Amino acid sequence: MKLSFQNPGLSIAITVSVLAHCVLLAVRFTAPDAFRFKPDDPGLEVILVNAKHDKKPLKADALAQVNLDGGGNADKGRAKSPLPDMRKTEDGDSIEATKRRIAQLEALQQRMLAQAIKRTPFSTPHATDLAQPKEAPQPDGTDQRDSRKIIARTVAEISKEIEDYNKRPKKTQITPSTRAVPYAMYYNALREKIQKLGTLNFPHHGSKQLYGELLIYLPVYQDGTIYKKEGGMRVEYSSGVAGVGRGAPRII
């Protein structure tokens, strides 16, 4: 204190230094919202699809391993495996080509039916044919009857096929619109593993097995370990069975 009174300049410097440090400690610097990490589309489900497009859809219904510009019911077109569907495989860009091919085949079938009807003996002749009859060698009666039967049978079969086809409901290729993300395969493999473990080790109450559904939020690192900070794993939704909600986190 004596030193302070003897040297007023030093006292002022110490006071200013203490006040400056207090101000610096009270001020808190944070990054603006533009620099904060925001997850992409946190509300979109990660699925697998069996078709793909080169371009991203304008609005994605889900996330997947590839881009797919689809439409309609998102439940259609989903896959249990990333491998192509061996029963029916169609790339997204070839759907329109398939539709055009079907239309061409239908037109060809109609032309064949018209030609077959024209060749049948019970078709109505044109006026020019009646006015100018042409002499031609008459075939054998048996051959003529057989030919008539074959033509009539062909006409009936084609007509029946066209009628049956027109009665069928028109099928449309309905697929979800998905945006490609690199972690889709890893996410799906982890989800299947958790579902299998949960099914095998489902909690029991005494001698009875409990039944219920629940949705678990599980943050993980890239190496597969669980991220336990910021709350870690938690149950987002439970069907109301207490044993299921408590047992699921222990299983995982």
Long-range contacts (C-beta under 8 A, 24 or more apart in sequence): 40-181, 41-179, 44-179, 46-181, 46-183, 46-184, 46-187, 46-188, 46-191, 47-78, 47-79, 47-176, 47-178, 47-184, 47-188, 48-78, 48-79, 48-80, 48-81, 48-82, 48-184, 48-185, 48-188, 49-77, 49-78, 49-79, 49-175, 49-176, 49-178, 50-77, 50-79, 50-82, 50-83, 50-84, 50-85, 50-89, 51-77, 51-90, 51-91, 51-92, 51-175, 52-91, 52-92, 53-92, 53-93, 54-93, 56-179, 56-180, 57-177, 57-178, 57-179, 59-177, 60-177, 60-178, 60-179, 61-176, 61-177, 61-178, 62-176, 62-177, 62-178, 63-178, 63-179, 63-180, 63-181, 63-184, 64-176, 64-178, 64-179, 64-180, 64-181, 64-184, 65-180, 65-181, 65-184, 65-185, 66-178, 66-180, 67-178, 67-179, 67-180, 68-92, 68-175, 68-176, 68-177, 68-178, 69-177, 70-174, 70-175, 70-176, 70-177, 70-178, 71-174, 71-175, 71-177, 72-172, 72-174, 72-175, 73-174, 73-176, 74-176, 74-177, 75-176, 76-174, 76-175, 76-176, 77-173, 77-174, 77-175, 77-176, 78-176, 82-185, 82-188, 90-173, 92-175, 95-173, 106-165, 109-158, 109-161, 109-162, 110-162, 112-158, 113-155, 113-158, 113-159, 113-162, 116-151, 116-154, 116-155, 116-158, 117-155, 119-151, 120-148, 120-151, 120-152, 120-155, 121-148, 121-151, 190-220, 190-224, 194-218, 194-252, 197-251, 197-252, 198-248, 198-251, 198-252, 201-251, 202-244, 202-247, 202-251, 203-243, 203-244, 203-246, 203-247, 203-248, 203-251, 204-243, 205-243, 210-241, 210-243, 210-244, 210-247, 211-241, 211-244, 212-238, 212-239, 212-240, 212-241, 212-244, 212-245, 213-237, 213-238, 213-239, 214-238, 214-239, 214-244, 214-245, 214-248, 216-248, 216-249, 216-252, 218-252, 226-252
